[in-house]
Amino acid sequence: MGKLYVVPTPIGNLEDITLRAINVLKESDLILAEDTRTSGFLLKHLGVETHMHSHHKFNEHKTTDNIIARLELGETIALISDAGTPAISDPGFLLVRACIQKGIKVECLPGATAFVPALVESGLPNDRFCFEGFLPHKKGRQTRFKQLAEEERTMVFYESPYRVVKTLTQLAEYLGDERAASVSREISKLFAETIRGTLKELIIYFTSNEPRGEFVIVVAGKA
């Protein structure tokens, strides 16, 4: 049997990758990348010449069986996403589950993921929290907001720049516009920033300042 390594990659600053991650990428027989073009820039920067195959949400159902077959023949395969830790709001869960079902070893390396620095920088309680990832765009969205209105733990969401104001507005509608929150964007990149305040204040800020980059929203739980 081979082994699947789940390898986190930088979410911004390329120096945020670990030495062990670089070694695993160099020594693997194959790297599964969400977007080979995006990952190609990183691997070139790191001096990694391992061959890549595409593995993303549009083809993972079709490619998983072939990957499992290669692992069963003894290959070592590394799974990466465009940024951060695979399977956290990115492809990876299906492959990891299939490996476990087949008795193939899986090891996830520690490393970059966006919600941890955003949660810590928010200044909100982080001893207990829930990670919600991306909220449903349509079906089930209102139901989820109603459920979250009763959540007592700090809540963490991912959001695109195109929907961040809408999501903040809906959170204010269901949780109250005076609820404490924090928004981090472009974490570890050149224009990284974290804005803290009430949901009302954050809506005003991002209505006046065009949202750009990838966002993490952190919201205090119900008192």
MARNURO-446423 format. One record per atom (N, C-alpha, C): residue in three letters; y, z, x. Coordinates in steps of 0.02 Angstrom, whole numbers, padded with zeros to 5 digits, always signed. Atoms other than C-alpha are relative to their C-alpha. Layout:
# residues N
ALAYZX/...
END
This chain:
# residues 223
MET-00060+00000+00041/MET+00000+00000+00000/MET+00063+00000+00044/GLY-00064+00000-00034/GLY+00177-00036+00054/GLY+00044+00056-00028/LYS-00046-00052+00023/LYS+00331+00064+00011/LYS+00066-00031-00021/LEU-00066+00022+00023/LEU+00491+00037-00088/LEU+00052+00052+00019/TYR-00058-00043-00016/TYR+00651+00109-00016/TYR+00058-00019-00046/VAL-00061+00011+00039/VAL+00799+00128-00134/VAL+00058+00021+00045/VAL-00051-00012-00052/VAL+00950+00113-00019/VAL+00071-00005-00027/PRO-00070+00003+00021/PRO+01128+00160-00069/PRO+00042-00038+00050/THR-00046+00037-00043/THR+01264+00047-00001/THR+00071+00022-00016/PRO-00069-00024+00010/PRO+01452+00082+00019/PRO+00031-00026-00065/ILE-00036+00021+00060/ILE+01559+00079-00138/ILE+00070-00025+00018/GLY-00065+00023-00023/GLY+01712+00037-00033/GLY+00000-00007+00075/ASN-00003+00000-00073/ASN+01732+00084+00149/ASN-00070-00012+00028/LEU+00066+00019-00027/LEU+01590+00001+00245/LEU-00029+00053+00047/GLU+00025-00053-00044/GLU+01576+00153+00359/GLU-00036+00055-00038/ASP+00033-00050+00041/ASP+01506+00253+00213/ASP-00076-00009-00005/ILE+00073+00008+00001/ILE+01329+00192+00247/ILE-00030+00045+00055/THR+00031-00045-00049/THR+01208+00307+00340/THR-00037-00040+00054/LEU+00038+00032-00054/LEU+01124+00267+00505/LEU-00072-00014-00022/ARG+00069+00009+00023/ARG+00955+00290+00421/ARG-00004-00060-00046/ALA+00000+00057+00046/ALA+01000+00164+00285/ALA+00000-00065+00040/ILE-00003+00061-00041/ILE+01044+00035+00418/ILE-00068-00014+00031/ASN+00065+00009-00031/ASN+00878+00064+00507/ASN-00052-00024-00050/VAL+00048+00021+00052/VAL+00779+00047+00345/VAL+00011-00073-00018/LEU-00015+00069+00017/LEU+00867-00116+00303/LEU-00023-00048+00056/LYS+00020+00042-00056/LYS+00831-00185+00477/LYS-00076-00005+00006/GLU+00073-00003-00011/GLU+00648-00133+00478/GLU-00041-00022-00060/SER+00036+00021+00060/SER+00602-00187+00301/SER-00022-00073+00006/ASP+00023+00070+00002/ASP+00505-00347+00268/ASP+00043-00043-00046/LEU-00040+00037+00050/LEU+00620-00394+00124/LEU+00052+00047-00029/ILE-00053-00037+00034/ILE+00784-00338+00046/ILE+00011-00032-00068/LEU-00016+00023+00068/LEU+00808-00353-00142/LEU+00073+00017-00014/ALA-00072-00010+00008/ALA+00993-00378-00176/ALA+00022-00023-00070/GLU-00026+00018+00066/GLU+01087-00382-00341/GLU+00036-00067+00004/ASP-00034+00064-00013/ASP+01199-00522-00274/ASP-00005-00013+00075/THR+00011+00013-00072/THR+01144-00598-00109/THR+00063-00020+00036/ARG-00063+00019-00033/ARG+01318-00666-00076/ARG+00041+00062+00017/THR-00037-00062-00012/THR+01401-00496-00095/THR-00033+00041+00054/SER+00037-00040-00050/SER+01265-00407+00004/SER-00001-00034+00068/GLY+00001+00037-00063/GLY+01268-00544+00135/GLY+00057+00020+00046/PHE-00057-00021-00041/PHE+01441-00489+00193/PHE-00015+00068+00033/LEU+00016-00066-00027/LEU+01381-00309+00213/LEU-00053-00004+00055/LEU+00055+00004-00048/LEU+01220-00355+00303/LEU+00023-00034+00065/LYS-00027+00032-00061/LYS+01313-00470+00423/LYS+00041+00050+00040/HIS-00041-00051-00033/HIS+01435-00329+00461/HIS-00043+00051+00036/LEU+00045-00050-00028/LEU+01289-00212+00496/LEU-00048-00029+00052/GLY+00046+00032-00046/GLY+01193-00340+00600/GLY-00072-00001-00025/VAL+00066+00001+00031/VAL+01047-00342+00478/VAL-00019-00072-00015/GLU+00021+00069+00009/GLU+00949-00506+00478/GLU-00061-00006-00046/THR+00058+00001+00045/THR+00811-00459+00354/THR+00012-00048-00058/HIS-00005+00049+00054/HIS+00776-00593+00223/HIS+00015+00035-00066/MET-00018-00028+00065/MET+00849-00562+00049/MET-00027-00042-00057/HIS+00014+00033+00064/HIS+00791-00604-00128/HIS+00045+00030-00053/SER-00041-00025+00055/SER+00894-00588-00287/SER-00042+00043-00046/HIS+00033-00044+00049/HIS+00847-00444-00401/HIS+00056+00032-00040/HIS-00056-00024+00042/HIS+00970-00413-00544/HIS-00022+00007-00072/LYS+00018-00017+00069/LYS+00975-00367-00728/LYS-00023-00061-00040/PHE+00018+00060+00037/PHE+00951-00548-00782/PHE-00069-00027+00020/ASN+00065+00027-00021/ASN+00790-00579-00684/ASN-00052+00055+00016/GLU+00045-00053-00023/GLU+00713-00407-00650/GLU-00065+00004-00040/HIS+00062+00001+00038/HIS+00586-00424-00792/HIS-00049-00052+00027/LYS+00042+00055-00025/LYS+00523-00587-00715/LYS-00023+00011+00072/THR+00016-00006-00071/THR+00525-00536-00532/THR-00040+00062+00018/THR+00032-00064-00017/THR+00451-00361-00541/THR-00074-00008+00018/ASP+00071+00009-00014/ASP+00268-00418-00546/ASP-00012-00028+00070/ASN+00008+00030-00067/ASN+00288-00524-00389/ASN+00017+00051+00054/ILE-00019-00051-00049/ILE+00374-00382-00298/ILE-00056+00052+00007/ILE+00056-00048-00001/ILE+00235-00261-00347/ILE-00058-00028+00040/ALA+00055+00031-00036/ALA+00107-00385-00280/ALA+00011+00002+00075/ARG-00015-00003-00071/ARG+00195-00392-00112/ARG-00006+00071+00027/LEU+00006-00069-00022/LEU+00205-00203-00103/LEU-00073+00021+00005/GLU+00072-00016-00001/GLU+00019-00190-00143/GLU-00035-00030+00061/LEU+00028+00031-00061/LEU-00014-00304+00007/LEU+00024+00035+00063/GLY-00019-00040-00057/GLY+00072-00178+00119/GLY+00071-00011+00026/GLU-00068+00012-00024/GLU+00251-00240+00134/GLU+00045+00059-00013/THR-00053-00050+00010/THR+00401-00125+00152/THR+00061-00038-00027/ILE-00055+00036+00033/ILE+00540-00177+00034/ILE+00057+00049-00014/ALA-00060-00040+00013/ALA+00718-00110+00020/ALA+00037-00029-00060/LEU-00038+00020+00059/LEU+00813-00116-00144/LEU+00072+00024+00008/ILE-00071-00018-00002/ILE+01004-00120-00141/ILE+00036-00031-00060/SER-00043+00030+00052/SER+01140-00154-00269/SER+00065-00022+00034/ASP-00063+00023-00030/ASP+01313-00227-00244/ASP+00039+00058+00032/ALA-00035-00059-00027/ALA+01382-00051-00216/ALA-00030+00062-00031/GLY+00026-00063+00026/GLY+01319+00127-00233/GLY-00075+00003+00001/THR+00071-00013+00002/THR+01146+00189-00275/THR-00034-00042-00054/PRO+00035+00039+00051/PRO+01028+00067-00364/PRO-00029+00045-00055/ALA+00027-00034+00059/ALA+00968+00119-00538/ALA+00051+00045-00034/ILE-00053-00039+00032/ILE+01129+00218-00571/ILE+00050-00050-00028/SER-00040+00052+00032/SER+01211+00099-00696/SER-00007-00067+00037/ASP+00016+00061-00035/ASP+01132-00040-00592/ASP-00074-00013-00005/PRO+00073+00014+00002/PRO+00962-00128-00584/PRO-00038+00046+00047/GLY+00041-00040-00044/GLY+00820-00028-00510/GLY-00052+00042-00038/PHE+00045-00044+00037/PHE+00741+00082-00644/PHE-00067-00034-00015/LEU+00062+00034+00019/LEU+00614-00048-00701/LEU-00048-00006+00059/LEU+00041+00009-00059/LEU+00552-00080-00524/LEU-00028+00067+00024/VAL+00022-00067-00021/VAL+00544+00105-00478/VAL-00056+00024-00046/ARG+00050-00022+00048/ARG+00446+00143-00637/ARG-00066-00038+00010/ALA+00060+00041-00011/ALA+00325-00002-00604/ALA-00037+00022+00063/CYS+00032-00023-00063/CYS+00294+00060-00426/CYS-00037+00066-00012/ILE+00031-00065+00013/ILE+00257+00236-00486/ILE-00064-00008-00041/GLN+00059+00012+00041/GLN+00137+00170-00617/GLN-00058-00030+00040/LYS+00051+00031-00042/LYS+00045+00072-00482/LYS-00020+00043+00060/GLY+00017-00045-00056/GLY+00038+00218-00360/GLY+00033-00021+00065/ILE-00036+00022-00060/ILE+00160+00137-00238/ILE+00054+00051+00017/LYS-00049-00049-00021/LYS+00268+00254-00137/LYS+00072-00025-00009/VAL-00071+00016+00009/VAL+00453+00257-00181/VAL+00041+00055+00033/GLU-00045-00049-00031/GLU+00588+00342-00078/GLU+00072-00022-00008/CYS-00071+00014+00008/CYS+00772+00348-00125/CYS+00039+00037+00054/LEU-00041-00031-00052/LEU+00887+00378+00022/LEU+00063+00030-00030/PRO-00063-00027+00024/PRO+01038+00492-00006/PRO+00058-00045+00024/GLY-00056+00042-00021/GLY+01204+00401-00001/GLY+00052-00008-00054/ALA-00059+00009+00042/ALA+01355+00332-00090/ALA-00016-00011-00073/THR-00001+00014+00071/THR+01378+00341-00277/THR+00068+00021-00026/ALA-00071-00010+00018/ALA+01545+00334-00368/ALA+00014+00064-00036/PHE-00019-00055+00044/PHE+01532+00477-00491/PHE+00006+00067+00036/VAL-00004-00065-00034/VAL+01508+00618-00365/VAL+00070+00014+00028/PRO-00068-00014-00023/PRO+01675+00602-00273/PRO+00051+00004-00056/ALA-00047-00002+00057/ALA+01764+00568-00438/ALA-00004+00068-00035/LEU+00010-00065+00032/LEU+01689+00726-00514/LEU+00031+00056+00041/VAL-00026-00052-00043/VAL+01734+00833-00364/VAL+00076-00002+00002/GLU-00073+00007-00005/GLU+01912+00763-00351/GLU+00036+00015-00066/SER-00032-00011+00066/SER+01943+00790-00538/SER+00028+00070-00006/GLY-00021-00069+00007/GLY+01961+00978-00517/GLY-00027+00032-00063/LEU+00031-00026+00061/LEU+01861+01000-00678/LEU-00066+00034+00018/PRO+00062-00035-00016/PRO+01708+01114-00686/PRO-00057-00050+00015/ASN+00054+00046-00019/ASN+01563+01029-00596/ASN-00066+00035+00013/ASP+00064-00034-00007/ASP+01429+01163-00597/ASP-00050-00024-00051/ARG+00041+00031+00052/ARG+01364+01083-00757/ARG+00038-00061-00026/PHE-00034+00061+00024/PHE+01404+00904-00807/PHE-00052-00048-00028/CYS+00044+00053+00024/CYS+01331+00754-00897/CYS+00028-00068+00020/PHE-00019+00067-00020/PHE+01335+00576-00832/PHE-00017-00049-00056/GLU+00009+00045+00056/GLU+01360+00449-00971/GLU-00001-00074+00020/GLY-00002+00070-00021/GLY+01382+00291-00868/GLY+00047-00041-00043/PHE-00040+00042+00043/PHE+01451+00146-00970/PHE-00016+00014-00073/LEU+00010-00010+00072/LEU+01475+00182-01155/LEU-00019-00065-00034/PRO+00016+00062+00036/PRO+01405+00057-01282/PRO+00064-00037-00018/HIS-00060+00038+00017/HIS+01529-00083-01313/HIS+00011-00004-00075/LYS-00007+00009+00073/LYS+01493-00102-01499/LYS-00048+00046-00037/LYS+00049-00038+00039/LYS+01334-00037-01580/LYS-00010+00069+00029/GLY+00011-00069-00020/GLY+01323+00151-01572/GLY+00058+00033+00036/ARG-00057-00026-00038/ARG+01493+00174-01489/ARG+00033+00060-00037/GLN-00032-00053+00038/GLN+01573+00278-01628/GLN-00045+00061-00006/THR+00048-00054+00005/THR+01415+00381-01649/THR-00001+00040+00065/ARG+00001-00035-00064/ARG+01417+00421-01464/ARG+00062+00043+00009/PHE-00061-00039-00006/PHE+01598+00478-01469/PHE-00004+00063-00043/LYS+00007-00058+00044/LYS+01559+00594-01615/LYS-00045+00053+00032/GLN+00045-00047-00034/GLN+01416+00671-01516/GLN+00034+00033+00060/LEU-00034-00026-00060/LEU+01523+00690-01359/LEU+00055+00050-00018/ALA-00052-00047+00022/ALA+01656+00783-01459/ALA-00025+00072+00001/GLU+00029-00066+00000/GLU+01535+00931-01462/GLU-00029+00020+00068/GLU+00027-00013-00067/GLU+01484+00919-01278/GLU+00042+00052+00037/GLU-00035-00053-00034/GLU+01529+01077-01182/GLU+00003-00010+00076/ARG+00000+00013-00072/ARG+01491+01009-01008/ARG+00053-00053+00017/THR-00043+00053-00023/THR+01609+00902-00905/THR-00037-00067-00006/MET+00030+00066+00013/MET+01578+00718-00947/MET+00026-00051+00050/VAL-00018+00051-00050/VAL+01577+00572-00825/VAL-00018-00069-00028/PHE+00010+00068+00026/PHE+01596+00389-00876/PHE+00019-00052+00053/TYR-00022+00059-00038/TYR+01604+00221-00787/TYR+00036-00046-00049/GLU-00035+00047+00044/GLU+01726+00093-00854/GLU+00032-00056+00041/SER-00033+00057-00032/SER+01798-00078-00812/SER+00075+00005-00011/PRO-00073-00003+00009/PRO+01986-00105-00790/PRO+00022-00029-00067/TYR-00019+00033+00063/TYR+01987-00210-00950/TYR-00009+00045-00061/ARG+00015-00042+00058/ARG+01924-00069-01061/ARG+00021+00072+00011/VAL-00014-00070-00015/VAL+01989+00089-00978/VAL+00050+00031-00049/VAL-00049-00027+00047/VAL+02141+00110-01092/VAL-00031+00009-00069/LYS+00034-00006+00065/LYS+02035+00077-01247/LYS-00045+00061-00001/THR+00046-00057-00003/THR+01906+00204-01192/THR+00038+00066+00001/LEU-00041-00061-00001/LEU+02038+00336-01151/LEU+00030+00014-00069/THR-00029-00008+00067/THR+02118+00305-01321/THR-00051+00026-00050/GLN+00053-00023+00045/GLN+01954+00327-01412/GLN-00023+00070+00016/LEU+00016-00068-00019/LEU+01912+00482-01313/LEU+00051+00049-00028/ALA-00053-00042+00027/ALA+02080+00554-01364/ALA-00006+00008-00076/GLU+00008-00001+00073/GLU+02045+00509-01545/GLU-00054+00049-00022/TYR+00058-00041+00020/TYR+01878+00600-01551/TYR+00000+00069+00033/LEU+00002-00063-00036/LEU+01905+00739-01422/LEU+00066+00038-00002/GLY-00067-00029-00001/GLY+02092+00771-01443/GLY+00040-00023+00059/ASP-00038+00030-00054/ASP+02233+00699-01341/ASP+00025+00051+00052/GLU-00019-00050-00049/GLU+02266+00865-01253/GLU-00059+00021+00045/ARG+00059-00015-00041/ARG+02091+00868-01175/ARG+00014-00018+00073/ALA-00010+00013-00071/ALA+02100+00882-00985/ALA-00048-00054+00025/ALA+00041+00055-00025/ALA+02036+00730-00892/ALA+00026-00024+00068/SER-00018+00028-00065/SER+02042+00635-00729/SER-00027-00072+00004/VAL+00022+00069-00009/VAL+02031+00450-00685/VAL+00004-00018+00074/SER+00001+00022-00069/SER+01978+00389-00514/SER-00016-00075+00002/ARG+00014+00072-00006/ARG+01981+00207-00461/ARG-00002-00019+00074/GLU+00004+00028-00068/GLU+01938+00107-00306/GLU-00019+00053+00051/ILE+00021-00055-00042/ILE+01849+00257-00230/ILE-00020-00023+00070/SER+00010+00012-00072/SER+01847+00253-00038/SER+00029-00067+00024/LYS-00032+00063-00020/LYS+01944+00088-00038/LYS+00073+00012+00019/LEU-00069-00005-00025/LEU+02120+00053+00027/LEU+00048+00029-00052/PHE-00046-00022+00052/PHE+02207+00082-00140/PHE-00031+00052-00047/ALA+00032-00051+00040/ALA+02101+00227-00200/ALA+00052+00049-00027/GLU-00043-00051+00028/GLU+02186+00348-00318/GLU-00036+00039-00054/THR+00025-00042+00054/THR+02146+00491-00435/THR+00060+00027-00039/ILE-00054-00023+00044/ILE+02259+00529-00583/ILE-00028+00053-00046/ARG+00023-00055+00041/ARG+02240+00695-00673/ARG+00051+00016-00054/GLY-00045-00020+00054/GLY+02313+00757-00837/GLY-00037+00005-00065/THR+00033+00003+00065/THR+02279+00759-01022/THR-00018-00072-00016/LEU+00017+00069+00020/LEU+02201+00608-01106/LEU+00064-00037-00022/LYS-00062+00031+00022/LYS+02372+00574-01184/LYS+00041-00024+00060/GLU-00038+00018-00060/GLU+02456+00574-01013/GLU-00032-00058+00038/LEU+00035+00054-00035/LEU+02323+00461-00938/LEU+00008-00066-00037/ILE-00011+00061+00040/ILE+02342+00336-01081/ILE+00068-00028+00015/ILE-00068+00022-00014/ILE+02529+00329-01050/ILE+00004-00031+00070/TYR-00003+00025-00069/TYR+02503+00306-00862/TYR-00031-00069+00006/PHE+00035+00064-00009/PHE+02377+00165-00874/PHE+00024-00054-00049/THR-00033+00050+00041/THR+02473+00080-01013/THR+00060-00029+00038/SER-00059+00022-00040/SER+02624+00072-00896/SER-00020-00030+00067/ASN+00023+00025-00064/ASN+02523+00036-00739/ASN-00066-00038-00011/GLU+00058+00042+00015/GLU+02401-00109-00753/GLU-00062+00025+00037/PRO+00062-00024-00032/PRO+02223-00046-00722/PRO-00031-00054+00044/ARG+00033+00046-00046/ARG+02142-00127-00572/ARG-00056+00037+00037/GLY+00056-00029-00036/GLY+01975-00095-00488/GLY-00052+00029-00046/GLU+00053-00032+00039/GLU+01822+00001-00544/GLU+00018+00073-00012/PHE-00025-00066+00021/PHE+01851+00163-00638/PHE-00056+00050-00014/VAL+00042-00056+00021/VAL+01768+00332-00658/VAL+00045+00048-00039/ILE-00038-00046+00043/ILE+01832+00439-00802/ILE-00039+00066-00004/VAL+00030-00067+00005/VAL+01798+00626-00798/VAL+00039+00040-00052/VAL-00032-00034+00056/VAL+01833+00728-00955/VAL-00029+00071-00007/ALA+00022-00069+00010/ALA+01826+00916-00982/ALA-00042+00006-00063/GLY+00041-00013+00059/GLY+01696+00980-01104/GLY+00038+00040-00052/LYS-00031-00038+00054/LYS+01735+01065-01268/LYS+00004+00074+00019/ALA-00010-00070-00018/ALA+01807+01239-01241/ALA-00042+00045-00044/
END
